[in-house]
Amino acid sequence: MENHLPDAKYLERAKETYKFHRSKLVLDNGWNISKTAKALRRSIGSISEDLMIIKFYKDHEKELDKFDYAYEALEYIRKAQRAGELEGID
């Protein structure tokens, strides 16, 4: 039987990823997500998702705090982005 414990630390991981990425950007104008992924030994996609979570978290803390898993937060963010894109379409 699989263990389905909440990924409660997804926000902490995203915050640490952001701090690392941001500190490297300040020191090196040529720094990018690809270099962060390589340095942290993670995929570019997972780094991108962490940065997306933190960007959204800054203005939507209460919404993201209710999620236990990163995939839930990402699903919510993507739905919110799609809704925002469609608002301007008549």
C-alpha positions as CSV (number, residue, x, y, z in Angstrom):
1,M,0.0,0.0,0.0
2,E,1.3,3.4,-1.0
3,N,1.9,6.1,1.6
4,H,0.0,9.3,0.7
5,L,1.2,11.8,3.2
6,P,0.7,15.4,2.5
7,D,3.5,17.2,0.8
8,A,3.2,20.0,3.3
9,K,6.8,21.1,2.6
10,Y,6.1,22.0,-1.0
11,L,5.9,25.7,-0.1
12,E,9.1,25.6,1.9
13,R,10.8,23.9,-1.1
14,A,9.5,26.5,-3.4
15,K,10.6,29.3,-1.1
16,E,14.1,27.8,-0.9
17,T,14.3,27.4,-4.7
18,Y,13.3,31.0,-5.2
19,K,15.8,32.3,-2.7
20,F,18.6,30.3,-4.3
21,H,17.6,31.3,-7.8
22,R,17.2,35.0,-6.9
23,S,20.6,35.1,-5.1
24,K,22.3,33.7,-8.2
25,L,20.5,36.2,-10.5
26,V,21.8,39.1,-8.4
27,L,25.4,37.8,-8.7
28,D,25.3,36.7,-12.3
29,N,23.4,38.4,-15.1
30,G,23.7,35.2,-17.2
31,W,22.0,33.0,-14.6
32,N,18.8,31.3,-15.7
33,I,16.4,28.5,-14.7
34,S,18.4,26.0,-16.5
35,K,21.5,26.7,-14.3
36,T,19.4,26.6,-11.2
37,A,18.0,23.2,-12.2
38,K,21.5,21.9,-12.8
39,A,22.8,23.3,-9.5
40,L,20.0,21.8,-7.5
41,R,20.0,18.6,-9.5
42,R,16.3,18.9,-10.5
43,S,14.4,19.3,-13.7
44,I,13.8,22.7,-15.3
45,G,10.0,22.0,-15.0
46,S,10.2,21.5,-11.3
47,I,12.2,24.7,-10.8
48,S,9.7,26.6,-13.0
49,E,6.8,25.2,-11.0
50,D,8.4,26.3,-7.7
51,L,9.0,29.8,-9.1
52,M,5.4,30.0,-10.3
53,I,4.1,28.9,-6.9
54,I,6.1,31.6,-5.2
55,K,5.1,34.3,-7.7
56,F,1.4,33.5,-7.1
57,Y,1.9,33.0,-3.4
58,K,3.0,36.6,-2.9
59,D,-0.6,37.8,-3.7
60,H,-2.6,34.7,-2.9
61,E,-1.2,33.4,0.4
62,K,-4.5,32.3,1.9
63,E,-5.5,30.4,-1.1
64,L,-2.3,28.4,-1.4
65,D,-2.0,27.7,2.3
66,K,-5.0,25.5,2.2
67,F,-3.3,23.0,-0.1
68,D,-1.3,20.0,1.1
69,Y,0.3,19.1,-2.2
70,A,2.1,21.0,-4.9
71,Y,0.0,19.5,-7.6
72,E,-3.1,21.0,-6.0
73,A,-1.6,24.4,-5.8
74,L,-0.4,24.3,-9.4
75,E,-3.9,23.2,-10.5
76,Y,-5.4,26.1,-8.7
77,I,-2.9,28.6,-10.1
78,R,-3.4,27.3,-13.7
79,K,-7.2,27.6,-13.4
80,A,-6.8,31.1,-12.0
81,Q,-4.5,32.0,-14.9
82,R,-6.9,30.6,-17.5
83,A,-9.8,32.5,-15.9
84,G,-7.8,35.7,-16.0
85,E,-6.9,35.2,-19.7
86,L,-10.6,34.6,-20.5
87,E,-11.9,37.7,-18.6
88,G,-10.8,40.1,-21.4
89,I,-12.4,38.1,-24.2
90,D,-15.9,39.2,-25.3
